[in-house]
Each structure stands twice: as C-alpha cells, then as structure tokens.
Amino acid sequence: MASKYKLKSIIRQNREKTTRHLDIITGIVNDSIKFPSGARNDTQVILKGCVAIASCKGSISGYSHRHEGLPSHTTCLHTLHQLDMDEMIKQSSDMLLNAGKNVIHRGQTYKFAIDKTQDPYYGKHDNAPDSHIVGGKNKKSTNYFFTYLTMSIIDQGRHLTLFSIPWQKGKKNIDAIQQCIKLIRDLGLKIRCLCLDREFYAGEIFQYLQIEHIPHIVPVPKKGAKLKQNLSGEKSKTFKYTLNEESNDPVELVITDCIVYLMGKKGKHGIEHHAFVVFGTSSSPRNVREVYKHRFAIESTYRIRNVSLPKTTCKKPNVRYFYSLIAFLIQNYWVCIKWNQFARIQQGPKVIEDDLFPLAHLLEIICYNLKIKFFSGPRCES
C-alpha cells in the first residue's frame, strides 16, 4: 500500500490536471433540475458559480465581484429565484444517491437515522399553514428557522444523506417517517435498525413501525409518574410499558433502561438513566447503546454540510434549499471518493483512511479548477 505522503503527493500533482470532480457534481445537478433559460443568461456558468461559492463557503455577490466570467449577482439570484421547489424536492433523492454511487447496494442491510436540521431565519414571519418558515427552539438571535428533514445511512464509512426535504408548518412526523421508509424500500435496501430522535416519540409512529416490522431504537422522554418509577434503581433493565394506556389506542412498548456511571464527567457524579424504546433488535443495554451511538453520525453530516454551505441573506425558500442540496451533494460525493479510492487494502471489513482525503482538500481542488477553467474569460454583463 502506498504511504500517506506518497498518496498526498499524487493528489497535489493531479490537482491542476483534472476537472472531473467539478464535472460530475455539476452534471448531477444539471441532469436533474431544469434551470430557467434566457437569451442573455448562461445557466451552466451560474450553476458552476454556485458550486464555486460552496467550495469556498462564499456568497454569490462576493464571488461575482472577485472573478470574471460570472454574471452579476443580481442576474444569478434572478435565475435561482425561478427554480421550482417541487421539482427539486422530487429529484433530490436521485441526486443525492447519484453523488454517492457504489457506496450502497440493493438488497443489502444498513442502519438509518432520521432527524431535522435547522438554519436560522431572519425576516418577516409567514403565518400560512404550509409555510417553510418554522418556529423552533428559543435562541437569542431568532426563534424561526428553515428546517430540513434528512435521512442518512449511519454505518461506519457510509455516512450518506439519502433524503433531504424542506419541512413545512402543519406537516406530521408520521408522514415524514412513511416517506423515508418508502424511499428505502424503493431503493431495494433493508433496515438493520432505524434510529430516531426523541421528538419522534409518539404512539402513532410506534404503531406504524411495529406493523411494518421495522427494527428501531428511540430515546424515551422521562415523563409520567409510572415511567419515572420504572426508571429507578442502580441496575440496567428491560421492561414493558404501555404508552397512552388510558386512551382508545394504547401501544405496547419494550423499554431498555441503560445505567450510565458519570464518574466525574462534566463535574457530575452518580448515575444517569438513559431509556430507549427497542423493537426488532437485541434489547440488551450494551447492544442498545452501541447501536444508538451511531445515530450521532447524522449530526456530523450537518456540521460537514455547513462547511460547504454557501453564504446568503436570501429569504427565498427555494434558493436556500438549492444551496443546501449542493452542500449535501458535495458531501456525498466526498464519501463516495473515500469509499472507492481510499480504502485500506486488507482482508475483512472495509476500513477507510479518512485522514488521506479530508473534505477541505476536495473543496480546494474544486475551487482551484473553477478559478482556472471557468472564470478567466471576459466578464459577462447582465
């Protein structure tokens, strides 16, 4: 196997000779989304400009002022404002899957996580029932957000985002879960375990997952006298619990209470009770904690997305969503490169050499290619 330093040297030598990464990313977007055409606008250049600002975490206005060959930021934004939100939502999963080609395969079993990520919104509040501006957590700067529901594979080395749609007021969590499950089945994939956040702790969701025989693990909010009584003692245990016991539609759950010894962590001592609803997988405390800790891989995809998320003050939901898709596409493509080209040569499970090709290096290559190849000509006037 080539040494780390030799591989890095090869990457540096090839940086100026290829625009393959750029062509693949822009090709995926161009094949899936129809850009509005105009006699004076080259939408391909504008698309490459969007990839450019993602690679350097810039804004379209700043980039258009610093580089030749890109229309003015007013022209670029006018084009982006015309993007069709429904079309982007419809094509988003195919785009994300194409960016992560050959990492997952039909018929195989994987662990999945579903969660929501929020981008702060500053501006007037839209009170329409189907608004994309959603109220959320109390923060010092804003209480309103553009929220995106995402689903990712959380198997080690395969942190791909397969689903990302804008969240709307009035939409139910159960509908989102059903959409995600349908996509997984349409792709021909199998679920080893579905890890959800505590905001999905609801009777209708558990009923659906049980009926569909989908293995899942969900944290339990510590509410209710009976539940708090069960979550006591100094030993981990598994017990049965009836959710919505007094309603017309009770749900039988199996809950595993995992005892955690703090041992001075964050200045705390004693024990904590971490309870999880468990279905279709081993309910042993060790297995539950081992599986569920991988759910936080979806949190890392948000942090990575923010590394290549273009800056903007635009309040149009379709523009913000388009930028978010570009960031997730770059991330999936990066995972694909590592999986196919930076795996350790050995017998047994595939091990990825993450430190040989960080995301920052891919962004540097794309940014360099864009500066040299696409923005060296005369400036286009809008």
MARTORVEX-444262 format. One record per residue (C-alpha): residue in one letter; x, z, y; residue number from 1. Coordinates in steps of 0.02 Angstrom, whole numbers, plus 50000, padded with zeros to 5 digits. Layout:
REM MARTORVEX-444262
 dotor     u     w     v tordren
     A     X     Z     Y     NUM
...
//
This chain:
REM MARTORVEX-444262
 dotor     u     w     v tordren
     M 50000 50000 50000       1
     A 50063 49957 50173       2
     S 50118 50103 50281       3
     K 50014 50164 50427       4
     Y 50142 50099 50552       5
     K 50151 49926 50470       6
     L 49961 49908 50473       7
     K 49953 49959 50656       8
     S 50089 49832 50697       9
     I 49989 49693 50610      10
     I 49835 49740 50713      11
     R 49933 49731 50876      12
     Q 50007 49561 50830      13
     N 49836 49488 50792      14
     R 49750 49558 50946      15
     E 49791 49407 51055      16
     K 49759 49278 50919      17
     T 49578 49310 50870      18
     T 49407 49324 50947      19
     R 49324 49343 50777      20
     H 49256 49517 50816      21
     L 49178 49458 50978      22
     D 49104 49301 50900      23
     I 49024 49400 50758      24
     I 48944 49531 50871      25
     T 48877 49405 50998      26
     G 48821 49290 50855      27
     I 48715 49428 50777      28
     V 48626 49460 50941      29
     N 48607 49276 50983      30
     D 48532 49234 50812      31
     S 48402 49372 50826      32
     I 48349 49385 51009      33
     K 48290 49242 51119      34
     F 48364 49255 51292      35
     P 48264 49178 51435      36
     S 48338 49010 51480      37
     G 48364 48945 51656      38
     A 48446 48793 51732      39
     R 48572 48898 51828      40
     N 48600 49039 51702      41
     D 48715 49032 51551      42
     T 48638 49167 51442      43
     Q 48784 49161 51321      44
     V 48902 49214 51459      45
     I 48782 49354 51509      46
     L 48773 49412 51328      47
     K 48963 49417 51318      48
     G 48962 49512 51481      49
     C 48850 49644 51402      50
     V 48972 49660 51256      51
     A 49113 49671 51383      52
     I 49037 49818 51478      53
     A 49002 49904 51312      54
     S 49184 49884 51258      55
     C 49249 49963 51419      56
     K 49100 50079 51450      57
     G 49067 49998 51617      58
     S 48919 49932 51714      59
     I 48864 49752 51738      60
     S 48883 49766 51927      61
     G 49061 49834 51919      62
     Y 49116 49708 51788      63
     S 49043 49558 51879      64
     H 49137 49607 52038      65
     R 49304 49627 51949      66
     H 49302 49472 51837      67
     E 49275 49288 51867      68
     G 49161 49180 51759      69
     L 49016 49304 51754      70
     P 48861 49278 51863      71
     S 48820 49409 51993      72
     H 48749 49572 51929      73
     T 48582 49528 52010      74
     T 48571 49370 51905      75
     C 48624 49463 51747      76
     L 48495 49601 51771      77
     H 48359 49474 51813      78
     T 48393 49391 51644      79
     L 48397 49556 51549      80
     H 48235 49614 51629      81
     Q 48147 49469 51543      82
     L 48197 49524 51367      83
     D 48046 49552 51255      84
     M 48037 49733 51196      85
     D 47925 49694 51045      86
     E 48043 49557 50985      87
     M 48194 49672 50999      88
     I 48105 49808 50900      89
     K 48055 49682 50766      90
     Q 48231 49610 50749      91
     S 48329 49772 50772      92
     S 48343 49822 50589      93
     D 48403 49649 50535      94
     M 48533 49651 50674      95
     L 48598 49823 50626      96
     L 48604 49776 50442      97
     N 48698 49614 50477      98
     A 48827 49710 50578      99
     G 48861 49822 50428     100
     K 48870 49685 50296     101
     N 48935 49725 50121     102
     V 48937 49913 50152     103
     I 48773 49946 50060     104
     H 48695 49851 49915     105
     R 48519 49826 49846     106
     G 48473 49939 49701     107
     Q 48598 50075 49749     108
     T 48554 50255 49792     109
     Y 48603 50336 49958     110
     K 48571 50489 50064     111
     F 48475 50460 50226     112
     A 48440 50557 50385     113
     I 48305 50529 50517     114
     D 48319 50601 50691     115
     K 48290 50568 50877     116
     T 48418 50545 51014     117
     Q 48380 50561 51199     118
     D 48452 50477 51355     119
     P 48409 50566 51519     120
     Y 48286 50477 51632     121
     Y 48291 50494 51821     122
     G 48145 50419 51915     123
     K 47957 50419 51929     124
     H 47860 50484 51778     125
     D 47744 50364 51690     126
     N 47592 50456 51625     127
     A 47525 50310 51521     128
     P 47484 50358 51340     129
     D 47607 50230 51270     130
     S 47746 50261 51398     131
     H 47928 50251 51343     132
     I 47970 50398 51458     133
     V 47952 50553 51351     134
     G 47957 50735 51406     135
     G 48076 50840 51305     136
     K 48198 50984 51317     137
     N 48215 51086 51476     138
     K 48377 51039 51563     139
     K 48448 51072 51735     140
     S 48451 50889 51786     141
     T 48297 50815 51704     142
     N 48158 50853 51581     143
     Y 48118 50672 51543     144
     F 48207 50551 51426     145
     F 48215 50381 51347     146
     T 48203 50435 51166     147
     Y 48254 50333 51013     148
     L 48205 50367 50834     149
     T 48350 50324 50719     150
     M 48382 50322 50533     151
     S 48558 50321 50460     152
     I 48643 50321 50292     153
     I 48745 50481 50286     154
     D 48851 50450 50131     155
     Q 49033 50480 50170     156
     G 49116 50322 50239     157
     R 48948 50233 50254     158
     H 48879 50304 50417     159
     L 48771 50153 50459     160
     T 48622 50157 50577     161
     L 48486 50052 50494     162
     F 48340 50090 50609     163
     S 48327 50123 50795     164
     I 48168 50103 50896     165
     P 48112 50173 51064     166
     W 47996 50322 51050     167
     Q 47831 50321 51143     168
     K 47708 50451 51202     169
     G 47570 50483 51078     170
     K 47667 50422 50927     171
     K 47661 50537 50775     172
     N 47810 50591 50673     173
     I 47721 50547 50511     174
     D 47706 50364 50569     175
     A 47892 50359 50604     176
     I 47933 50430 50432     177
     Q 47823 50300 50348     178
     Q 47907 50159 50446     179
     C 48078 50218 50391     180
     I 48028 50235 50208     181
     K 47951 50061 50210     182
     L 48113 49989 50280     183
     I 48218 50075 50146     184
     R 48107 50003 50010     185
     D 48104 49830 50088     186
     L 48294 49831 50084     187
     G 48290 49873 49899     188
     L 48379 50040 49923     189
     K 48344 50204 49834     190
     I 48340 50379 49910     191
     R 48451 50513 49837     192
     C 48395 50635 49970     193
     L 48310 50622 50140     194
     C 48373 50750 50267     195
     L 48260 50787 50414     196
     D 48272 50899 50567     197
     R 48157 51049 50590     198
     E 48046 50952 50711     199
     F 47981 50858 50558     200
     Y 47923 51020 50476     201
     A 47738 50979 50456     202
     G 47611 50984 50316     203
     E 47561 50800 50328     204
     I 47743 50746 50314     205
     F 47775 50855 50161     206
     Q 47616 50791 50079     207
     Y 47668 50611 50106     208
     L 47846 50638 50041     209
     Q 47782 50730 49887     210
     I 47654 50596 49846     211
     E 47788 50462 49864     212
     H 47911 50566 49758     213
     I 48045 50560 49892     214
     P 48180 50695 49875     215
     H 48202 50787 50039     216
     I 48277 50939 50124     217
     V 48205 51007 50287     218
     P 48251 51167 50383     219
     V 48115 51298 50396     220
     P 48067 51374 50566     221
     K 48058 51562 50546     222
     K 47877 51585 50598     223
     G 47738 51689 50519     224
     A 47740 51865 50450     225
     K 47732 51812 50267     226
     L 47875 51689 50284     227
     K 47983 51814 50378     228
     Q 47950 51941 50241     229
     N 48014 51819 50110     230
     L 48167 51781 50215     231
     S 48239 51954 50195     232
     G 48366 52038 50084     233
     E 48551 52008 50059     234
     K 48548 51879 49919     235
     S 48510 51693 49919     236
     K 48350 51649 49827     237
     T 48219 51515 49797     238
     F 48033 51549 49812     239
     K 47866 51459 49826     240
     Y 47771 51458 49989     241
     T 47603 51387 50042     242
     L 47603 51300 50210     243
     N 47437 51301 50305     244
     E 47368 51419 50174     245
     E 47208 51457 50269     246
     S 47168 51275 50312     247
     N 47073 51146 50211     248
     D 47234 51056 50168     249
     P 47367 51180 50108     250
     V 47536 51117 50047     251
     E 47640 51199 49910     252
     L 47825 51207 49955     253
     V 47983 51265 49870     254
     I 48098 51354 49993     255
     T 48280 51398 49965     256
     D 48347 51542 50070     257
     C 48535 51521 50092     258
     I 48627 51679 50146     259
     V 48773 51649 50264     260
     Y 48901 51786 50298     261
     L 48954 51771 50481     262
     M 49121 51864 50463     263
     G 49155 51867 50649     264
     K 49104 51688 50685     265
     K 49063 51672 50871     266
     G 49088 51859 50884     267
     K 48947 51896 50761     268
     H 48947 51995 50601     269
     G 48823 52025 50461     270
     I 48716 51890 50377     271
     E 48600 51748 50428     272
     H 48457 51670 50330     273
     H 48457 51480 50328     274
     A 48297 51422 50242     275
     F 48259 51244 50184     276
     V 48111 51156 50106     277
     V 48178 51073 49949     278
     F 48094 50939 49843     279
     G 48158 50820 49710     280
     T 48336 50887 49708     281
     S 48426 51043 49649     282
     S 48365 51197 49742     283
     S 48523 51297 49714     284
     P 48588 51367 49881     285
     R 48759 51288 49855     286
     N 48686 51114 49825     287
     V 48564 51127 49970     288
     R 48699 51175 50094     289
     E 48820 51044 50026     290
     V 48693 50903 50041     291
     Y 48617 50953 50207     292
     K 48784 50970 50296     293
     H 48799 50780 50285     294
     R 48643 50765 50395     295
     F 48753 50802 50545     296
     A 48833 50631 50518     297
     I 48684 50559 50611     298
     E 48729 50671 50758     299
     S 48903 50597 50757     300
     T 48829 50421 50766     301
     Y 48751 50471 50933     302
     R 48918 50530 51002     303
     I 49001 50369 50941     304
     R 48860 50266 51015     305
     N 48894 50345 51185     306
     V 49075 50284 51177     307
     S 49014 50104 51185     308
     L 48852 50127 51282     309
     P 48855 50027 51445     310
     K 48826 50122 51605     311
     T 48669 50082 51702     312
     T 48546 50155 51826     313
     C 48413 50030 51774     314
     K 48246 50111 51735     315
     K 48177 49966 51632     316
     P 48148 50024 51451     317
     N 48189 49852 51379     318
     V 48360 49846 51465     319
     R 48404 50023 51411     320
     Y 48350 49985 51233     321
     F 48452 49824 51230     322
     Y 48608 49919 51285     323
     S 48576 50050 51150     324
     L 48562 49914 51017     325
     I 48727 49837 51073     326
     A 48811 50007 51055     327
     F 48740 50035 50880     328
     L 48789 49857 50830     329
     I 48969 49885 50881     330
     Q 48970 50050 50786     331
     N 48900 49971 50626     332
     Y 49024 49828 50639     333
     W 49166 49953 50656     334
     V 49108 50045 50499     335
     C 49099 49876 50409     336
     I 49279 49833 50456     337
     K 49344 50002 50397     338
     W 49246 49991 50234     339
     N 49306 49817 50190     340
     Q 49484 49817 50259     341
     F 49546 49996 50275     342
     A 49505 50072 50106     343
     R 49641 50163 50011     344
     I 49699 50066 49858     345
     Q 49665 50185 49714     346
     Q 49556 50216 49563     347
     G 49397 50317 49582     348
     P 49288 50338 49736     349
     K 49324 50231 49888     350
     V 49420 50325 50022     351
     I 49428 50255 50199     352
     E 49585 50276 50305     353
     D 49491 50317 50466     354
     D 49645 50350 50570     355
     L 49712 50173 50545     356
     F 49574 50089 50643     357
     P 49486 50202 50770     358
     L 49337 50136 50868     359
     A 49440 50139 51029     360
     H 49556 50008 50954     361
     L 49413 49890 50911     362
     L 49344 49909 51088     363
     E 49517 49873 51159     364
     I 49529 49712 51058     365
     I 49356 49652 51111     366
     C 49387 49696 51293     367
     Y 49555 49606 51293     368
     N 49482 49448 51214     369
     L 49340 49445 51339     370
     K 49458 49457 51488     371
     I 49572 49319 51425     372
     K 49450 49195 51349     373
     F 49285 49209 51440     374
     F 49315 49272 51616     375
     S 49465 49174 51676     376
     G 49372 49024 51748     377
     P 49291 49000 51917     378
     R 49155 49122 51964     379
     C 48976 49065 51932     380
     E 48863 49077 52083     381
     S 48684 49130 52055     382
//
